[in-house]
Amino acid sequence: MLIHQFYDTDLSHASYAILRAGKLIVIDPARNPQPYYDFATLHEAEITGVIETHPHADFVSSHLEIHEQTGATIYVSRLLGAAYPHQTFDEGDEIELADIKLKALNTPGHSPDSICVLVEDENGQTTTLFSGDTLFVGDVGRPDLREEAGNITAKKEDLARQMYQSTRQKLMTLPESVAVYPAHGPGSLCGKNLSPDLQSTIGRELRENYALQLMDELKFVKELTSDQPFAPTYFGYDVELNKTGAPAYQQSIKAIERLAANAILDENILVVDTRAKAEFNNGHVRNAINIQLQGKFETWLGAIVEPKEAFYLVGADEDKLELAISRAAKIGYELQIKGALLNPEQAVNQSAELDLNDFKIHPGNYTIVETRNWNEINTGLIFEGALTIPLPELRKRITEIPANKPIVVHCAAGYRSAAARSIIAAQISNVPVYDLGEAITEFK
């Protein structure tokens, strides 16, 4: 048996191919199916199945497209309520892949319909666990993403209790030698304490994973429901899109209109400018939002722009524009792109530059807006009296920002504050709006 991990650093997402005797099963595939086709071609294998461990919230899967292109069977839990052709795959069900078996294990907790996949070798020994978003290296999946999305909704406390039972009764009883392959690594918003390692063993997790240590259910629920990272607004949208199946990747991308730089843009439609902030600051379309490509672009695009909200997409050059489109497609947002173009010729708006020395001497002369996430803010403010509005909430809370003196925006390192400044400057024009940027490190 050959196991190959495909890893997307932008979304901290791991998918897998299991190859045996010319037959290949894909687990939790990303939006672009081409890497799996290439892998199958390289090994002269046939893709016979696709397993979805649950309807993902943080990315869009290509399971339906792979089925339509190859005829591979899609396997999902019956609890998922899939709206596409599939075969149910729940506890007691198994897939034969030559002389090995893939067995379903229902493990609710991250979602009510989560499954893990056990691999049993030709000798009948359990060797491998594909743990989806149930068990990570150093963590377990957060339980608070299915309160309003999916075929089955559940309160986070209820899912946390289910995770307690899934880990104690099922995963922790597996042999310590079983290899663990999770669907996410560090940086993922599907957990709060993920290790940099992308694979593990049951034995290691029993020793090192905080969530698998000795504790009662009440303490576990409190631990698991506390201090989780924010959930971008697109998460519920992606759950539903994965439940029905996304359109074919390449066709969807090709359908986006590429506009000339002198195109007349509809002023009522949002502009997302993906260029580096230095380029953006030198000239941009009025009211454009600067979500830089060199960072967690997908996460912040889906946190700032609402699902189904139309927007124009601006890139620094042709290659970066196409990259921005493909990255937007990872979360299904290519369907919302009204048009894609290079920096428009009418982009004359420039961003104000902060006099850092004056700010250091007279911070009271400025309205300071803190745009870090709540879990960061709750550890303590960097500037006493700062107005606290996390970036994902900013577009809806602009009216809370007074416009009686210059505004300085900051985050933890400079990426989020660039986006925040552009959002505020688009709505408040009677005073300058400054980005403290990387200089925030001088104040920590």
N, C-alpha and C positions, 0 to 999 in steps of 0.2 A: 504493500500500500504506500502510495506517495501522497503526502499532504503538502499543499502549497498555500502560503498565506499571501494575500494581496493587501497592501496597507496604504491607506490614503491619509497622509499627514495633515492635510487641511481640515479634515473632519475627524481625525483620530479613529478611523473606521477600519476594521479588519474583516475581510471576507476570505473564503476558503474554497479550494478545489480538492476533492478526494478522488484519487485515480487508482483504479484497480482493474487489471486485465482489459485495458482498452475502453473501460467505461468510466464516466466522470460525473460526480455530483458536485454542484456548487451550493455553498451555504452563504446566505445573507449577501447577495451580490450588490455591488454599487450601481449607480445609474448607467454608466457606460459599460455595455456588455463586451466590448471588443477584447479586453485583456483575457477574458475567459475563453472566447473563441480562439484567440492566438495560442493560449496554453493548450487547448484541446488539439489544435492543428499541430503544434510542436510535438506532442506526444502521440499523434495519430489516434486520438481518442474520440469517442462519441459522448456528448453531453446528454445524459439520460434523465437527470433530475435536478431540481432546484428546491432547496429547503429554506423556508423563511421561519426564523425562530420566533418572530412576532412582527406586527406591523410597525416598522421603525418610525420614530419621531424626528430624528435628526438628519436623515437623508432619504432620498427616493431610490428605491430598488428597481432593478431591471428584470425581476422575475418573470413578469408577463411577456416582455419582449423576448427573452430567451426561450420561453415556451413557444411563442409564435414563430420564431426563427428556426428552432431546432426540433420542436415537438417534444422537448423534455417535459416530464411531469412536474408540476409544482406541488410540493408537500407543505401543508400548514395545519395547525390545530383546527379542529372543527369549531372551537370557540371564537376563532378570528372572524368568522362570518364573511369569508372572502367572496368578492363579487366577480371573480375570474375563474376559469376552469382550473380545478385542483383536485388533489386527493387528500383526504384528511389523514393526519399523522399525529396520533396521540398515544399515550401510554398503552403498551400492548401491541402497537403497530411496529413493523420493521420493514426495511428496504434491503433487499439482497443485492450486493455489488460483487458479483463473482462469488468468491468463497468467504467474504466478510459480510457482516450485518450492521446496519445502522438502525438504532432503536430510539424511539421517541420517549422523552421523559417530560411530563407536564410539570412545570416549575413556576407557577404564578408568583408574582411578587413585584417585578418591574412592571409587568402588565398582567391582566387576568388571563391572557392567552399565550403567555410565554412558554416555549418548550426549550429543552436542551436536547442534544443529539449524542447518544453513546455509540461508540464503535466497538464491535466485538470481532476479534480476529478469527482466523480459520481454526484455532484451537478452542474457541468458545470463551476466550479471556477478554474482559473489558479493558481496553487499552487507552481510549481517548474520549474526552468530553469536549464537544463544541457547545460552549455555555451561553452563547448569545449575549443578552444584556442581563442575565441572571447573576452570573459570577464573573468578576473581573480579577485581574491580578491585583490583590490588595484591597478589593472593595466588592460590593454587590450593587446591582442596579437600583437607581433611585425609584421610589414608589409613587411619585406625585405627578406623573405625566398623563394619567388616564382618567382624570376626574371629569373631563368634558369631551373626550375624543374616543373613537373606536366603537366596535360593535358592543362591547361591554365596558361600562364605566364603573369606577370604584374609587372610594375615598382612599387617600394616601395611607391612613392608619390601617384600613382593612388590608390593603396590599402589603403594607409592612408586616402585618401579622402573617399573611400568606408567605411572604419571603422567609420569615422565621421558620415556618414549617418546611418550606421547600429546601432550605439549606440543611436543617437539622435532620429531617427524615429521609432525604434523598441524596443530596450532594455530599454531605459529610460522612455518609455511610459507604461511599465508594472506596475502592482500594487506594492507598496513598500513592501508588505508582502511576495512577491514571493521569495522562497529560491533559492540561486544560488550555483550550484555545478560545479566548473571548472575542466578542465582536467590537471591542473598543480598547484603546490605550489611553495614555495620559493626555489631558487636554479636552477629553470628551466631556460634554455636559450631562451625560447619562449616569454619572457617578461623581463622587466628591473626593476620592482618595486613591485614584488609580496609579499603580506603579508604572515606572518607565518600561518595565519588561512586558513583552507582548505574548508571552506564554508562560505556563507554570505547571505545577502538579497539584493534585489534591493534598498531598502531604505538606507541601510548602504553604498552601493556603490555610490549612488547619493550624499551622504554627504561626503564621505571620499576618493573616487577614484579620483586621479588627472585628469584622462582622461575624466571623466564625469562632470567636472566643466565647468562653463560658459566660453566659448572662441569661437572665430570664426574659420572657417575651416582652414584658413591659419596658424593660431597659432597652431592648433591641429596637422596639418601635420608636421610642424617644430618640435613640441614637440615629436611626435611619431617616427619620423625618425632620431632623435638625440640620441646619447649615448646608442644605443642598444648594448648588449653584442656580442662577436664574434660568428660566426656561424661555427661550425665544418664542415670539408669537407664532412662528411658522410651524412649531412642533405639532400642534393639533391638525394643522392642514396636511402635513406630510403623513400622519397616521391615516387620515382618510384617503389620501391619494394612493398610498400603498395598499390600502384595503380594496380599492377598485382596480389598481394597476395603472402605471403611468404610460403615456404615449411613447413610441419608439424614439430613442435618444437622438440619432442623427437627423431623422426627418423633422423632429421638433426644433432642433437647432437651425437647420437649413430654412425653416419657415420664417425665421426672424428677419425683418426687413433691415438691410444695411443701408444707412442714410448717408448722403453726402455731407461734408463738413459745413456747407452753406444751407443745409435744410432748415426750413422754418419749423420750429418746434411749438407744439401746443403748450401755451403757458399754464394750462390747467393740469398738466401732467408732470409728475415728479421727474427730476433728473438725478440719476446716481452717477457721480463722477468717480471713477476708480483709480485715477492717477495718484502718484505720490503727492503728499500735501504741499511740498515746495512748488511743484508744477501747478497744482490747483490754486495755490495762493497767488500765483503770478497772473492768473486770469481764468475765469470760469463763467459759465452761464449763470445769470441771475437766479437765485434761489436753489442752486444745485447743492446736493448733499455729497460730501466727500467721504466715501467708504473705500479705503485704499485696498488695492489688490494684494499688496504684500503683507498679509496678515490673515487673521481668521475672517476672511471676506464673507464666506457663506454664512457663518454664524451671525455676523453683524448685519448683513443684508436682510436675513430673515428675522432679525430682532428689531430693525428700524422700519423696514417696509412691510406693510400689512399683506397677508395672503390675498391674492387676486387684485391688488392695487397695481395699476399700470405704471410703468416708468420707462424713461429713456436710459440707455446705458452708454456711458462715455469711456473710451479707452485712450491710453497714451499713444499707441501705434496699432497697426493691424493685428500683429501677433498677440499683444496684450488684450486687445478688444475681444479676440476670439477666445482667449483664455478666460476672460471675465464671463463670457457667455457660457462656456462649458462649466465653470464653477457655479454660476447661478443655476444651471440645470441640475446640479447635484441635489439641490433642495426643491426642484420643481418650479423654480421662479423664472425659467426661460419663457414660460407660458404667459408671463406678465410684461415681457419686454416689448414696448411699443415700437422701438427702433433702436439700432445700435450705430454709433458713429464715433469718429475721432473728435477731439476738442473742437466745438463749433467755432466758426469764424467770428460770430457775434459775442464770443466769450471775453468780455472786457472787465468784468468785476474782479477787483483785487481785494485780498484780505489784509486787514490792518495788522501791523506788527507791534508787538508789545515792547515798551521800554522797561526792560527787566529791572534795572536799577531803581527806577521810580516806583515800581511795584513793591520791591523789597523794602523801600524806605516808607512808602505810604500805602500799605495794603488796604487801609480803611477807605481809601478813595475809590475803591473798586467793589463791585458786586462779584463775589467769588462763587462760582457754580461747580460743585463737586459731582462728577458723573461716574464715579466708580459704582460697582454693584453693591447691593445691600450687605452682603457678607463681608465685603471690604470696609464699607462705611462703618459697620457696627463694631469693628475693631478700634475705631477712633478716627476723628477728623484730622486732616493735615492742617487745615486752617480753621481756627475757631470762628464760629458764626457763619460758616459757608452754607449756602443753600444746597441741599442734597437732593439731586434728581438723577438717578441712574440713567445711563444712555438709552436703554430700551423704553423708558417712560417719558423721554424728553419731548417728543413731538406732541404728546397729549397734555403736557404740563407747562408749555411755554408761557402761558399767561401768569404763572406764578413768579416769573422773573421780573423784578422791577427794572425799569429803563430810565432811571434818574441819574445814573453814573455809569462809567465804562464797565464792561463785563469781562471777567477773566474766567476761562473754563479750564478745568484740569481733570485728569484721571490718574492712573498709576504710572504710566510710562509714555504716553503721548499719542497712541493710536486712536483711542476712543475720543479723546478731547478734540482731535482734528474733525471727526464726524460731528461731535456735539457743537463745536463752534460754528460749523457750516449750517447746522439746523437752526441755531439761535439767530445767526446773522441774516438768515433768510426771512425771519419774522420780525426782528427788531433792528431798525435801521437808523434810529435817531441818536444812538450812542455807539461807539466802536465796540466790537466784540473780539476779544483776544484769546488765543490759544497758548496756554503756558507750556504745552508740549513736553519735550524731554527735560526741560528745566525743572520740572516738578521734583526730580531727584535731589535738587539742592535744598529742598525744604523738608525732606523726610528725616 
